[in-house]
């Protein structure tokens, strides 16, 4: 009997040990709860991989519900305080373009101060099949939470929250807090579209307005600038935790016949929980927003998942993009009705039509200068501002089309504009710099976009890059060479000994402006231009000094600054330029550090690209037109500037997809599929945003097919990015057998680079890219046609790029008389080794595999 009693006692003890514990585990995840006096708490959260088990943070397991009996106040308080009760100072009142967005970002809900938080642990737990069901209550209702491990994605923990309110009011459910991380254990955190970094930023405005590090306040990030719906925090031990709301709960930017990008907010994300502990957190519904007002007894649902991995932030980030929000599906839906090369031909016509492109000439200093009207906001403008955008693309288009109209009516006047734009005073602090981006015809002066100042990066843009790109086409232009050196020496004089630059200088006092900001921009790239054109070693030394400082202070920390003066330099497409600048410096020096930094920068810049809402094929009616949602999808498009105050808050992303060529190059360099898929999602099948008349794309997504409107010079940037993307695809798909030398990236809007100033190579033959309307035309708009002519003009090649996820057939008509050939040769040689070219009387026909390439050579 005594022995039996001992056995029974031991069994009871064994049962007791497991009666107060419950858990889920697979080959990767081990999560365990223990019953305590406060309820069921998580006591283990580990990931097994790479030969060892690692935990993420300090286990917790609490749930949070936000409640407000009244709709939260949406008025911006006169004084905003940080967590320590100190006043938070924001932008000056004359930056009117950002104040509307910023004011909305400083209200109670986004600052996470609205309502009352109820934090609790569940009091009941039970196993049901492969799931664990928890239940618990707080003063305003009852929660049920189902936890299970995802069989398809074994690093994912799926959670279903069901909350039953006990009283009427506004509610928000927060994702549970499985664990919290000490700030000292942080390796990297990111809320895509808002901020990222390896540390907390003590200056709240730098984190919240500029994305430079993580805020110390548990802000709730608005959905309109959340580019990917995830929040990710990596620990110093190599583990990463991400929260990802399940697909279908996010806002649709365009609901049936209404733009709801800004007006509807359904998902909020933060790097912290409501109590300010470091833990990726999601909110749904958002307090006071759609779906948050509930009566007693009604059920609120929120489904999300955690991804726990031994990796950096990029792996769970891609998991959200591909596996949860279906990036590949977006590409599968796309059908092109007006090819990218057709767009180039249409914009060639547009930029030569003075009435619609708003081309103007003005007299300045005894010469005629030329540019296009700019009807956007410029300080001091009386609708008389004019601007040139992508100077390199102007010279490139003149070269590849050999159009005398461009050469005679555009190039001389734009060259004069560039001569006039540079400060010419000797022995002066501003000598060699740019007078301003814009020319005011009535006041006969150059001005900056937003203030009486000058910036070192403006010197890089509007003197060194522009002159450098022109000199690639005409390297013997002595006057421009002199001005380029003058500008490079001025930039050298402005560079600090550590390689950095000031953001701006007041033109009157010569003193630095915006001293609260650091010039985390690729200003050093001006030296890359100067070295490549002039060959002076001092410029390469300065470029390396600037790049070394930039990598340490910007890339390593994930902190960048933008170049749009009217938004007070909110971080923008200059981040993408930074990646290209570092790549160019790597190609010059062979220093692998710059290549690695370029790749890291490009990975960070992917968080400026929208990846939701998931494409479904639903019918939409923008401006009364019947379209499917993929035709107006935001997926693949970058924002001008995002976060709390950028234009994307209300206008959405932009159609100026300057990042696409860089991303194809990054794919070639790294093999990372995300770069290639993002490039194609952004570039292909964007006809819904083309103006029906002139075929020029609108700038902001929200304007749909409005066209260039106030920004007619944007057509040049569009010519530039499309050319850069198509040639990057040709080079990548041909395995490097088609390659053209690239110039310098364009000022301001992104990393796109021009070509056309020298011969390239096509399967070992020297060729130049030519663009001639009617030379090679096809009957399938899914396939882009590029043409090249050999150095001896005896060989014409037609490059077929299938920009579709499906195999395509095309019949190509060739009119050789356009290039002076007497007739069409009888033979056609296929260079890509695929065969199957069908010779036709007027050309040839071919099949092209999904996203494939064929090259057909005709010899005279």
Protein Blocks (a to p, Z undefined) as FASTA:
>chain_A
ZZmmmmmmmmmmmmmmmmmgccdddfkbccdddddfkbccdfbdcddeehiacdehjaeh
iacddddfbacdfbdcfbdcdfkopacddddfklmmlmmmmmmmmmmklnopgcjddddd
dfbdcdehjbccdddddfkbccdddddddfklmmbccdddddddfbecddddddddfbac
dfklpfbdcdehiagcjbdcfblklmmmnonajafbdcdddfklmmbgcdddddfkopac
dddddehiaccfbghjacfklmpcfbdcdfbdfkopacdddddddehiahkaccehiacd
dddddddddddfklmmmmmmmmmnommlmmmmpccfbdfklmmmmmmmmmmmmklnopac
ddeehiacdddddfbdcehiahiaccdfblmlmmmmmmmnopaklmmmmmmmmmmmmmmm
pcfbghifkgoiafbfbdcfklopacdfbbcdddfklmmmmmmmmmmmmmmmmmmlmklm
mmmmmmmmmmmmmpcfkopacfbdcfklopaehklbccdbfkllmmmmmmmmnopaklmm
mmmmmmmmmmmmmmmnopacdfbfkloopacfklmmmmmmmmmmmmmnopaklmmmmmmm
mmmmmmmpcfbdcdehiacdeehiacdfklmccghpacfbgcjlbmklmnopafblfklm
mmmmmmmmnopaklmmmmmmmmgopllmpcfklopacfblklomnonmlmmmlmmmmmmm
mmmmmmmmmmmmnnopaccddddddehjambdcehjaccdeehiacdddddehkaccfbf
kbccdddddfkopaccdddddfbfbdcdddddddfklnopabdcfbdcdfklngjiacdf
klccddddehiacdddddZZ
